[in-house]
Amino acid sequence: MSDRSNLAASIDGAPLSEEEARDLWTRFSRHMDEHRGDMAGFARENGYVSVTPTFERGRALLVVRTTEAPPEKPAPRPGGDRPAPRPGGDRPAPRPGGDRPAPRANGKPAPRSGTPARGKRRR
């Protein structure tokens, strides 16, 4: 596989031709060699809002934005702005420990009902 097929670029989601992508990557790499870590500077110098190198489908992809990305809308919830009712009504959600008893004041867990405390025998 040649280097050409390993490099890609897009501007505002539109893929560039191999030649355009190669040219953009060359200019980007040259800038990054001279100004280590200054992606914002490269974007600013070229009239872009942002430039982000990433990896996708086995090749390096330079993602360029010329406008601010629209904010993502949250997924609508059932019932509008109200939280969906939980099954079981107003009962509190189960604790992460399942049905284990709450710990004692000394931080040790209380013994389970029907289980003898450690070190003690049932008679």
N, C-alpha and C positions, 0 to 999 in steps of 0.2 A: 504494500500500500504506500502511495507517495504522501509527502507532507501536505500536498494540496488537498487531498481528501480528508486529512486529519484536522483541518482548520475550517471553521464556519463562523459566520457573523450574521446578526440580524439587527435591523433598525426598526424600532416600534413594532416588532413581531414579524416584519417582512424579511425573509431570508435574502442575503446578498449573493451575487454570483461568486464563483470560486475566485475569480480575479479581484473583485471588489473586497471580498473577505480577506484575501491574502494581503492586499494593500493596507487595509485597516489594521490587521494584526501586525504588519511590519511597522507602521507608524506608532501603534500602541506600544509595541515592544521597545522601540527606540526611546520613546518618552519614558517608559518605566525604567529603562537602564540609566537614563540621565536623572530621573526624579523618582527614586525608589518609593513605591507605595502610593504615589500621587495619582490615583485613578480620577479623582475629582478634577485635578488640574488638566488632565488630558481631555476630559469631557468639556470643561469650560473653554479650553483653547479651540476646540472643534465645534462649538455651538451645541453640544449635547447637554442634557440634564444629568445623565448618568451613564457609566460604562462599567459593565460587570463581566469579568471572565468567569466561565463556568465550564462544566464538562457534561456533554449530553450525547447519548447514542454513540459512544466510543470516539468522540472527537471533541476538541476544544472549541467552545462557542463563546464569542464575544457578543454580549447582549447590550445594545445601545438604545437609550430612550431619548427622544427629543422633546417629549412633554412629560409632565408629571403623570404617573399612573393613576387612574381613577381609584378612589378608595373602594376597597372590597366591601360589599354589603353583607351584613350578617345574614345567615339563613333564617327565614321566617320561622317563628315558633308556633306550634298549634295553639289556637285560642288567642291570637293577637299578642298583646303585651303582658298578659298574665302568664305566670309559669304553669306548665301542665300539671294537673293534679297527680299526686303519687298514688300508686296502688296501695291500698291498705288505709286510706284516709289520713288522719293527722298523727298516726303513730310515728315516733321518731325512727330515723333510718337505723338499720342494724349497725352495731359497732364493728370495727375491723376485726376484732378478736372473736367474732361470732357470739355464742351464748356463754362465754366465760364470765364469771363474776368479776365485778370491779375490784381493783387492788385495794388492799387494806391501807391504813394510814401509814404503815411502815414501808410501803412500796411493794410488799410481797403480795402475790395474788392470793385471794381467799380460796380455800379448798372448794372443789366442786361438790355439789350435793351427791351423796352416795359414794364418794371416793374418800378413803381415809387420808388424813394429812400425812405427808412424807415422814417416815420414821416412826409413825404410830400404827399400831395394829388394831384391828377390830376384834372384839371378843364375841 
